[in-house]
Amino acid sequence: MISDINTFIRPNLMNMPDYKPIYPLDVIADNLGIPQDQLIKLDANENPFGPLTEVLEITGLLQNAHIYPDPESRRVRALLAEYHQVSEQSTVLGAGADELIDLVMRLVIDPGDRLLNCPPTFGMYSFDASVNQAKVINVPRLSDFSLDIAGMEHAIQEHQPKLIFLANPNNPDGKLIPPEIIKALLAHPLLVVLDEAYINFSAAENDWIQKVSEYDNLIVLRTLSKWAGLAGLRIGYGIFPENFVPALMKAKQPYNVSVAAQEAACVSLLNIEQLNQNTTSIILERQRLFEKLSKISWLMPYPSSANFILCKVTGKNAQDVNQRLRKKGILIRHFNKPGLEDHIRISVGKPEHTDQLVDVLEQME
Ligand SMILES: Cc1ncc(COP(=O)(O)O)c(C=O)c1O
């Protein structure tokens, strides 16, 4: 007789700290006593324009919701292959880039294998590494959030990590990685996964997707969560070396991307001009938000190539700033972890969101 069902669970999972996802809006609205439609949500780098109207029309009218989705997401892959000018065989869809991060690790990591991580960065890299029993070798970023190249080279020599995940631009600071650094990393026997969730908001000149076929150790991940406003439908994709894909397809859950998500992705990819108009509006609003934040004496915003702006809070308590905004129904992200003490991150919303946010911040002067 087993006395505790938890004895079945792998000990490393029992001992792992939880990943703390954000609360649903109705729960937050109830807690704050503010109606859900009055909340200004600038805490999770979502797209304030949401999906295209065409997407809302088709997802409400889905004829085939009772049928399992295409396990190979053929139509979406074909559209992505055309858009990026790559082969369909190099393209794999996931339930968000998040699923692909975990899938790559499941495919590559044996317990104890090493993964190079450069915090502060997207938390799922170290989280999924722990789930998959990788040993995380942390090489923290420098104080301006750029990569510590000497430290990384040293860690590669000493620990021989099997893979590295790098967000380009990085979350939470929004900085792009200089191409020569990526090239130098690719010269090592190391699988380099570039996570380009926010690349559409940047002016990056290098298109790393075009380079995947030139290397056998480069993977590029993208998502429709930010660019196409589909975060709630969960759909992201990766461009992989073609000979890596059969194993990926074997390891992934067969029906990982829902019918609704595949349909929404197809409609979005058929209306890329509209997506790009929304992107341009977000980039313009980022500039306006940056200028307004720069004028607040106790905030130091960092220039960003993504749809959010990280700020250092000086001379005030960052958690207090977060709480005061929250009470007014304005949700931002407060960090208090190594390298990010006294920092807040604000997603770029619509102009009216910027105005309300800045009003409240100015009242705190
Ligand atoms: C750097 C980075 N990569 C990936 C993701 C997750 O993307 P998805 O919604 O496609 O899972 C996020 C989400 O915030 C992110 O910041």
The ligand as an ORCA input file, in Angstrom:
! r2SCAN-3c Opt
* xyz 0 1
  C      11.348     35.792    -24.906
  C      10.039     35.083    -24.941
  N       9.947     33.942    -25.624
  C       8.793     33.253    -25.698
  C       7.655     33.709    -25.048
  C       6.426     32.866    -25.075
  O       5.768     32.984    -26.286
  P       4.462     32.154    -26.571
  O       3.290     32.976    -26.147
  O       4.497     31.928    -28.051
  O       4.552     30.874    -25.809
  C       7.701     34.893    -24.317
  C       6.493     35.364    -23.631
  O       6.409     36.325    -22.959
  C       8.923     35.592    -24.257
  O       9.045     36.709    -23.543
*
